Amino acid sequence: MSSTSRIPKLIADSFTSIAVALLLFFLTESVLRILYPEKVLEIATARLELQDLAYEHNPRYVVALKPGVTKTFAQSGDEGVRRVQWKTNKDGFRGAELMSRPGARVMVYGDSNIQARFSPADRSYPGRLARYLNRGQGTEIEVVNAGVVGFGPDQSLLKFLTEVDRCQPDIVIFHMFADNDFGDAIRNRLFEVGPNGELAETGLQPAVDPLLRGPESRLLIARAATKAWDRLRGGTIETEKAVDDLSFQNTSVIEAAKNIEARLALSAREFEVYRSGYAKRHSHFADHYDIDLSLHPTSESARAKVALMAAILKEAAAAAAGKGVAFVVLIQPSSRDMTTHLRPNYEDFREYGQYRQDFLTGTIDEICDRLRIHRINLFPVFAENDPEALFFGTNNDHWNDKGQDLAARVTAQYLREHFDELLAGTASESISDKVTP
């Protein structure tokens, strides 16, 4: 057979092979859809939910708020269902658009306690802080809510570095939730502590959280192939359910003890990822109480968490000083260490000899004291003001409107005492004077 006569046969064979492959593909897809109809519905539902999310993947600090969204947060409580409408501005901050020329600008970074979807904007910590700072003030002070659900101090640092030149704050407040923020920094795998004790970026590209991935293919074959590829390259994030989601309200001592052990086991798995140098393995939205640090403060994981937290705060304070911004750490205690709303709580933890109610807040306080960083430790003032009334009750570990109001009043008083000239726009001292007590 001549080379010329082979060409038509090759073309015919190619078309036949393509046709057979397509037929097998569609037959396999059809069989999968018949065998797994629930997967078809799951994909369609996930695509709709993704479009409605207020959050998106950020290649530097994992998760960001979408700009220009309006959402309604519904929460059940003793007085029925509470619905709060909240929105983001064009810059992705919760609240109104940034002022063009405020008398002074205070930016508050932190997690869901700061973003505070569960409270109207004027009752949130940033909203109340703005109210107290502007009482009797000649120039208007702007307080920017830079909080994002699930954020840890490492993400706050990176977000601050991204925004500081554009937003030019006078004061930045780093909110530290002495509940899960130590663990957030371990889980995120953005930073680690270098041989010299200094903060070092891991260089690991954060994988897209499963809850924030783009719309999955409607084809079950393509979905299966994607999952297989992810497993091979080892860059996926586990979708393991957070312990807090599994049970906020265990009612018996036995159940609480089992819950503690489950939390300790989860913390051990998370620390193994960090110690082994792996990429992020746990979802951004699966944070939980730092039980290993709280109950076993001398353990290897506890020491690593404290060292990483210290390195992050040192870097954040230095970065703020380098930009001419006053830096303050706000330390919020955990509901579990102050109330009996949730199980397990401090009453269950007392079975562990090294546990102290104020250990998590005190550890951050000691770090700030050693680094000469301005800080406001809310544990003492909360302890003196009926802590049971400062946090939500069942199924919620956040501070409530009353807790946010108290924290804002204490913060406003502290800022007035230490940075009054800065707030008034008349400061003349050097930034080193402003950030060092």
N, C-alpha and C positions, 0 to 999 in steps of 0.2 A: 504494500500500500504506500502510495507516494505521500510526501509530507503535506502536499496541498489537500489531499483527500482526508488526511487525519484531522485537520482543523474542524470541519463540521462535526465530526464524531466527538472531539474533545468538548466542543461547545454544547452538544446535545447531552453528553455525560455530565457536564457541569450543571446544566439546568435540571437534569434528573436528580442529581445529588442534593441540590438546593431545595427542590420540591419535596424530596423525601425527608430532609432535615426539618423543613417547615411543618410538614405533616406530623412528624413525630413530636415536634415542639408543641403544636396546638393540641394534639391528642393528649400529651402528658399534662399540659396545662388544664385541659378540660377534665381529665380524671382527678387531678388535684383539687379542682374547684368542687367536684362532686363529693370527694372524700372529706374535704375540709371547708364546708361553707362558712363556718364560724370565722375562719381566717380572712375570707373575702370581706365579711362584715367588719372585722377588726381593722383591716387596712383602710376601708372607707371611712370608718369612724375616726381613726387616727389622723387622717388627712384633714378632716373637718376641724378636729381639736387643735391641730397645729396652726391652722389659719387663725384661730381665735386666741392663741397664746399671747401674753404680754411680754414674753421674754424671747431672746434670740441668742444664738451662739456668738461668743466673742473670742477671736483667736488669741487674744492676749490674757484676758482674765476670765475666760470660760463662759460666762453668762452676762448679758446686759439687758436692760429694759429697752423695749422698742420705743422710739420717739412717737409722739402724737397719737397715743392710744387712750381710750376711755373704757374702763372696766367697772364691774360691780362685784363686790366681794360680799358673800352671804355667810353668816355665822350664827349657829344656834347657841342660845344661852338661857339663863334662868328667866329672862324676860321675853323669850320668844326668839324669832329670827331677826337678826340685825343685818341690814343691807347698807353697804357703804360704797358710794361711787367714787372712784379715784381716776386720775388721768396723769399722763406724762406730757411734758412740753416738747418742743422740737429738738432739744438737746438730750432727751432721754432721762430727765430728772422728774420725779413725782412733783406735781404742782404747777404753778403758773410759769410763764416765760420769765427768763432772767431779766432783772432790771438793767438798764443801760448804764446808769451811774448811781449805784447805791452809796449811801454814806459809808458803809462798811459791809463786807460780805463774809459770812460765816458758812462754811461747808461742812456738812455732817455725813461721814461715811459709816456704813455699817450694814447689818443684815435686815431680816424681815422686821425686827423691832424698830428700825429706823424707817424703812419704807412704809411700814404700818398700814397695810391694806385694810386692816381690821378697824381702823379709826378714821373719822373724817379728818381732812388735812389740818383744820384748825385745832384739833384735839390730839394730834400726833406730837411726838417729842419735838421735831423741828418746828412745827406750827406754834406750839406753846412757847418754845424758846424765843421765837421771833416776837411773840406778844410781850414777853417779860423784858426782853432787851430793848424794845421800842417804847416802853413806858417812860414818859418824860424826856424822851430823846429828841434833840433838835434835828438830827439827820437820820434818815431812815436806814435801819440795819436790815439787810437781807439775809435770811437763813435758807440755804439750799439743801433740800433733801436729796442726798446722793446715795441713799440706801438701796440695796438690791436683795431680794429674797435669797437666802442661802449663802450670802457672802461671808468670807473669812477675812482676817486681817491682811493676808497676802494679796487677796483680790482688791481690797480697799487701797493698799499701797500702789498697785499697778494702775488702778483706775485714777487715783489721785495724780500720779505721775503723768498720765495721759491728758488730764484735764487742767492741771494747775496753770499752765501758761495761758490757756484760753480763758479760764474763768477768773484768774487772779484774785483768789480769796485773801482776806486779811488774817483769818483764823481758820484752821481746820480742826475738826473734832473727829477722832477715831473712836467709834463706839466698839467696845469689846464686850461680847456676850460671854460671861464666865459660865458657860454651859456647854457650848460646842465649838467655840472659836479655836481652841487649841487643836482639836481634831480636824477642823476644816483645813488648816494649814498643812497638816500631815496628809490628808486625803487628796488635796488638789494637785500635789506634785509639781507646783510651780517653782518652789524654792526648796533648798536644803541648806544645812550648815556646812560650810567648807572646813578644811583642815585647820585653818587659822581662827575658827569660830565666827567668821563673818558670813553674812548672808550671800548665797550663791544661787543664781538661776539654774534650774535643772536643764534647760534647753529642750525639754520634752514638749512637743506640740500637743496641747490639750485636745483630746478627741471630742467630737460633738456628743453632748449628752443625749441619751436615747429619747428623752422627752422633747428635744429640740431639733432632731434630725429633720431634714427636708422630707417632703412627701415621698413615702416609699412607693416603689413601682406597684402598679395594680396586678402585675403578673407574679404568681406564687413562685414560679421557677426562678425569676430574677431575684426575688426576695431571699430565697434559699441560697442562691449563689452568692449574694452579697454577704449573708451571715457566715457562710463558709470561708469566704475571703477574709473577713474581719478576724475570724478565729486564727487563721493562718498567720496573719501579720501582727496579731497580738495588740492591736490598738483600740480595742473596744472598752466600753465602760459597762461594768456589771449592772444589772437592773435589780439587784438584791433589795428587797423591801427593807426600809429602815426599821429598826427596833421600835422607835416611837410610833410608827404607823401600825405595827403589829399589836401593841397594847399600851395605851395611855392609862387605862383604868383597871389594873389588876386589884382585886379587892381583898384577897387573902394574903397572909404572910408567906405561905408556900408559893403562891403564884408570883409574888413580888421577888422572892428569892430566885426562882427560875428565870424571871425577867432579868435580874442582875447578872446571872451567869451568861445569859444569851448576849447581853450587852458587852460583857467582858470578852466573850469569844469574838464578837464582831470587831471590837477594838483591836484585838490581837491580829485578826486578818488584815485590817487596815494598816496596822503598823508594819506587818511583814512586807506589804507592797512598798512602803516607804523605805524600810531597811534594805530591801533587795534592789532598790533603784528602778523599780518598774514604773511604767506610765500610770496615769490616773486610772483606777479601776472601779471607783464607786461614784454614784450619781451625785451631782451638785445638790440635788434636792433631797438627799438622804442623810442629812447630818443628825447628830444625836448627842446626848449628854456625855461629857468626857469622864466616863466612869473609871477608866483605868488610872487616870491621873488623880481623881478624887479619892478612890479607895486604896490605891497602891502607889502613893506619891514617890516612892523610891525605885520603882520598876524602871526597866530600860526604856519602855515606851513613854513613861511619864517624864523622864529626864530629857528624852529627845523632843518631846512636845514643848517643854519649858525653854530649851535651848533655841528651838526654831522661833518661838514666840518672841523671845528676847532679841534675836537677830532681826526679825521683821520690824519690831518697834524701834530699834536703834536706827535702822535704815530709814524708816518713815520720818523719824524726828530729824535726822540729818538732811533728808531730802527737803523737808519743809523749811528748815533753817537756810538751806542753800537757795531757796526760792524767796526768802524774805517773808515767810508765813509762820505765824505763831501756831504751835502744835499742842493739842490737849487730848489726853486719853480719858474717855468716859467708861467706867467699869460697871456693867450691869450684872447683878447677881442672878443666879438661876432660880426659877420657881421651885425646882426640886430641893434646893438648899434652904429655901425660906418658907415654903408652904407645904400643906398636906393635900393640895388639890390633885396632884398626880401621884401615881404609884409606878415605880418605887420613888421614895423621897427620903429626906434626911432621917426620918424615924427608922426606915429600913436600913439605911446606910450605917447607922450607929453600931450595927453588929460587926463592923470592920474597925479594928482598933486605931488605925491611922486616919480615919475620916474626921474632918472638921468642916462645919458648915461654911465657914468663911475661907476655906483653903483656896478655891479657884480664884475668887476675887483677890484674896491676899497675895497670891502668887503674881498676878499681874501688877498689883500695887508695888510689890517688892522689886519687880523688874524696872518699873518706872522710877522708883526711888533710886535704885542703883545707877540708872542711866540719866538721872536728873531731868526727867520728863514731867511736865505738868500733868496731873491726873486727878480725877474725881472718882473716888471709890464710893459707890452708892450703897454698899452693904450696910454700913452703920446707920445711915439715915433711913433706909428701908426698914431695918430691924426695929427702929424706934417709932415707926409710923404704921403699925398693924400690917405687916407684909401680906397677910392673907387677903387684904383688900386691895392690893396693888397689882395683882396678877389675875388673868382670866381663870375661870374654874376648870371644869372638865374638858379634856381633849384640846387644850391650848396651853402652851408654855410661855406665852408672851406677856409682857406687862400690859395692863389695861389703860384706859384713859387717865385714871387717877394716878397710876404709877408713872406714866409719861409726864403728867403735869408736875408731880413732885420732882422728878429728875430734871425737868426744864427749869423749875424755880431754883434748884440748887446750882445748876450749871450757870444760869444767868448771874446769880450772886457771885460765883467764882470768877466768871469772866470780868465782871465789873471790878472786882477786887484786884485782879492781876493785869487786865488789859483795857482799862477804861479809856485811856488816851487813844489806844488803837481803835477802839469801837467808835470813838468820837471823831476819828480822822485827824487827830492832832499829835500823834505819837512822834517823838523825835529820837528815842533811844534806839540802839542797834538791835537787830533781830536776836542776837545772842542774849541780850538782856531780857528779851521778851519770852524766850523759850526756856530759860534756865531759872528755876526758883531761887 
